[in-house]
């Protein structure tokens, strides 16, 4: 996301994958939940990602991009943290830029992995892929917790290959993670959606390398099968109803299978699926 952060920021985010919805529908659903909601408007975002030809930064869990928004540029660096159920956690730094050119001096001042810093110092980075999308933001306050809800609609593109972006992101700005999750669950009850696990940077890398989004063919645990289910539901996979059904079966929850199995096999996105996926992820993650 794109908001002022502390010197050592931690981004905490929950993401829902969507198929068809409009900003107006999200607006109505948020209002019906009765939190304090302030709509921040819609912006066009253009992001260029940078990496080495062999995607070294990506392999190290580092994402680097420049963003153009409303006539100004910024550079963002993120470092991925281990999976924590539905909530993704990253370190994030946003740095204002005078143009789209990377500021190597400021990059070298960040606490990045040593190999990443060596690569940056040697100026081995170049453009890898880009994305362009419309973002509609809402600032939602529930008790003492503030969340930015963002509807992103657009494309990730590399060469002549592309993938649609259609997702709802909820980022915790201050307050309790439990209330962030609660807001996501309440929204998911009103939207046909699924717990999304493919980030924009991974989406770009998969397109760049022309790789299939379902990476683990035979997961060895329930979290792996849940992620396989999410990837099968993503537009990058078609989506793939048969793989989604198989993954749901392997998750081992008979109630979920009875509730969602037939609709998933038909290629539908049933109400309640995202809530179950989020709750299930929180249950099985250590």
C-alpha positions in Angstrom: 0.0 0.0 0.0 1.0 3.6 0.0 0.8 5.4 3.3 3.3 7.1 5.7 5.1 4.5 7.8 7.5 4.4 10.7 11.3 4.1 10.2 11.2 0.4 10.8 7.7 -0.4 9.3 5.8 -3.6 9.4 3.0 -4.1 6.9 0.2 -6.4 8.0 -2.3 -7.2 5.4 -5.2 -9.6 4.6 -6.2 -10.0 0.9 -9.3 -11.3 -0.7 -9.4 -12.5 -4.3 -12.5 -11.4 -6.2 -14.1 -12.0 -9.6 -16.7 -9.3 -10.3 -17.5 -6.3 -8.1 -17.6 -2.5 -8.3 -16.3 0.2 -5.9 -20.0 1.1 -5.3 -20.8 -2.4 -4.1 -17.8 -2.3 -1.7 -18.9 1.1 -0.5 -22.4 -0.2 0.3 -21.1 -3.3 2.1 -18.7 -1.3 4.2 -21.5 1.1 5.2 -23.7 -1.8 6.2 -21.1 -3.0 8.7 -21.5 0.2 10.7 -17.9 1.0 11.3 -16.7 4.6 10.7 -15.8 4.7 7.0 -14.2 7.5 5.1 -13.7 7.1 1.3 -10.3 8.4 0.2 -11.1 8.2 -3.5 -9.8 6.4 -6.6 -6.3 6.7 -8.1 -4.4 5.3 -11.1 -1.2 3.5 -9.9 1.6 2.6 -12.3 4.3 0.4 -10.7 7.6 -0.7 -12.3 9.4 -3.6 -10.5 13.2 -4.1 -10.6 15.4 -7.2 -10.2 18.3 -9.0 -11.7 17.9 -11.1 -14.9 17.8 -14.2 -12.7 15.4 -12.7 -10.2 17.8 -12.7 -7.3 15.9 -10.1 -5.2 12.7 -12.2 -5.5 14.6 -15.3 -4.4 15.7 -13.4 -1.3 12.2 -12.3 -0.5 12.9 -8.7 -1.5 10.5 -6.7 -3.7 11.6 -3.4 -5.2 9.4 -1.1 -7.2 8.9 2.5 -8.3 5.4 4.0 -8.3 3.8 6.8 -10.2 0.7 8.3 -8.7 -0.9 11.7 -9.2 2.2 13.2 -10.8 4.7 12.0 -8.2 7.1 9.1 -7.8 8.2 6.9 -4.9 10.3 3.9 -4.4 9.1 1.0 -2.2 11.1 -1.9 -0.8 9.4 -4.9 0.9 10.8 -7.9 2.6 8.6 -11.0 3.0 8.1 -12.6 6.4 7.0 -16.2 7.0 3.4 -17.1 6.5 1.1 -16.3 9.4 -2.2 -17.7 8.3 -4.4 -15.3 6.4 -2.4 -12.2 7.4 0.8 -11.5 5.4 3.6 -9.7 7.2 6.3 -7.6 5.5 8.8 -5.0 6.3 8.2 -2.0 4.0 9.9 1.3 3.3 8.5 4.1 1.1 10.9 6.7 -0.3 9.9 9.8 -2.3 11.7 10.2 -5.6 12.1 13.1 -8.0 11.7 10.7 -11.0 11.3 7.1 -11.9 15.1 6.5 -11.5 16.1 4.3 -8.5 17.9 6.0 -5.7 20.8 3.6 -5.0 22.2 5.5 -2.1 19.0 5.2 -0.1 18.6 1.6 -1.1 22.1 0.8 0.3 21.1 2.4 3.6 18.3 -0.1 4.2 18.8 -3.3 6.3 18.4 -5.7 3.4 20.0 -9.1 3.1 23.7 -8.9 2.4 23.5 -10.5 -1.0 20.8 -8.0 -2.0 23.0 -5.1 -0.9 25.9 -6.4 -2.9 23.7 -6.7 -6.0 22.4 -3.2 -5.5 25.9 -1.8 -5.0 27.0 -3.4 -8.3 24.0 -1.7 -10.1 22.8 -5.1 -11.5 19.1 -4.2 -11.3 16.9 -3.6 -14.3 13.1 -3.4 -15.0 11.4 -6.8 -14.7 7.7 -6.3 -15.0 5.0 -3.7 -14.4 1.5 -3.4 -13.2 -1.1 -0.7 -13.7 -4.4 -0.6 -11.8 -7.1 1.6 -10.3 -7.2 1.7 -6.6 -10.2 2.8 -4.5 -9.4 3.3 -0.8 -11.5 3.5 2.3 -10.3 4.3 5.8 -12.2 2.2 8.2 -12.2 2.7 12.0 -13.6 0.0 14.2 -13.2 0.6 18.0 -9.5 1.6 18.3 -8.3 0.0 15.1 -7.8 1.7 11.7 -7.7 -0.3 8.5 -7.2 0.9 4.9 -9.4 -1.1 2.6 -8.3 -1.0 -1.1 -10.1 -2.4 -4.1 -7.5 -2.9 -6.9 -8.6 -3.5 -10.5 -6.1 -3.7 -13.3 -3.3 -5.7 -14.9 0.2 -7.1 -14.2 2.2 -7.2 -17.4 5.5 -8.6 -18.7 6.1 -8.4 -22.5 3.1 -9.8 -24.3 1.9 -11.7 -21.2 -0.5 -10.3 -18.6 -2.8 -11.2 -15.7 -5.8 -9.4 -14.3 -5.6 -7.9 -10.8 -8.9 -8.0 -9.0 -8.5 -8.1 -5.3 -9.5 -6.4 -2.0 -6.6 -5.6 0.4 -7.0 -4.7 4.1 -4.0 -3.2 5.7 -3.7 -2.5 9.4 -2.6 1.0 10.1 -3.0 1.0 13.9 -4.7 -1.2 16.4 -5.5 -4.9 16.8 -4.8 -7.6 14.2 -7.9 -9.5 15.4 -10.1 -6.5 14.4 -8.4 -6.4 11.0 -9.3 -10.1 10.5 -12.8 -9.5 11.8 -13.4 -6.8 9.3 -12.1 -9.0 6.5 -14.4 -11.8 7.6 -17.4 -9.6 7.7 -16.7 -8.2 4.3 -16.1 -11.7 2.9 -19.6 -12.7 4.1 -21.0 -10.1 1.6 -18.7 -10.8 -1.3 -18.1 -13.9 -3.4 -14.4 -14.2 -2.6 -11.5 -16.4 -1.5 -8.4 -15.9 0.7 -5.7 -14.7 -1.8 -2.1 -15.8 -1.4 -0.5 -14.6 -4.7 1.1 -11.2 -4.2 1.5 -8.7 -7.1 5.2 -9.3 -7.2 4.8 -13.1 -7.4 2.1 -12.6 -10.1 4.6 -10.6 -12.1 7.4 -13.1 -11.6 5.1 -16.0 -12.7 4.2 -14.1 -15.8 7.8 -13.1 -16.5 8.9 -16.7 -16.2 5.8 -18.1 -17.9 5.4 -20.4 -14.9 2.2 -22.1 -13.6 0.8 -20.5 -10.4 0.2 -23.9 -8.7 3.7 -24.5 -7.5 3.3 -27.4 -5.1 1.6 -30.4 -6.9 1.6 -32.6 -3.8 1.5 -30.6 -0.6 2.5 -32.4 2.6 0.3 -30.4 5.1 -3.0 -28.7 5.3 -1.6 -25.2 4.8 -0.1 -26.4 1.6 -3.4 -27.7 0.4 -5.2 -24.5 1.4 -2.7 -22.5 -0.6 -3.2 -24.8 -3.5 -6.9 -24.2 -3.3 -6.3 -20.4 -3.3 -4.0 -20.7 -6.3 -6.5 -22.8 -8.2 -9.2 -20.2 -7.7 -6.9 -17.4 -9.0 -7.4 -16.0 -12.5 -3.8 -17.1 -13.3 -5.0 -20.7 -13.1 -8.0 -20.1 -15.3 -9.4 -20.6 -12.6 -9.2 -24.4 -12.3 -12.3 -25.9 -10.7 -11.1 -29.5 -10.7 -7.8 -28.7 -8.9 -9.8 -26.4 -6.5 -12.1 -29.3 -5.6 -9.2 -31.7 -5.1 -7.5 -29.2 -2.8 -10.6 -28.7 -0.8 -11.0 -32.5 -0.3 -7.4 -32.8 0.9 -7.9 -30.0 3.4 -9.8 -32.6 5.4 -12.8 -30.5 6.6 -16.0 -32.4 5.8 -18.3 -29.5 6.7 -16.4 -27.2 4.2 -16.5 -29.9 1.6 -20.3 -30.3 2.0 -20.8 -26.6 1.8 -18.4 -25.6 -1.0 -17.4 -28.7 -2.9 -20.2 -28.8 -5.5 -20.1 -25.0 -6.3 -16.3 -25.1 -6.6 -16.5 -28.1 -9.0 -18.9 -26.1 -11.1 -16.5 -23.2 -11.3 -18.5 -21.0 -8.9 -17.2 -18.9 -6.0 -19.6 -19.5 -3.1 -20.4 -17.1 -0.3 -18.7 -18.1 2.9 -15.7 -19.7 1.2 -13.3 -16.8 2.1 -14.4 -16.8 5.7 -13.8 -20.5 6.0 -10.3 -20.2 4.3 -9.3 -17.4 6.6 -10.5 -19.1 9.8 -9.0 -22.5 8.7 -5.6 -20.8 8.0 -5.5 -19.3 11.5 -6.5 -22.6 13.0 -3.7 -24.7 11.3 -0.9 -22.1 11.4 1.4 -22.5 14.5 
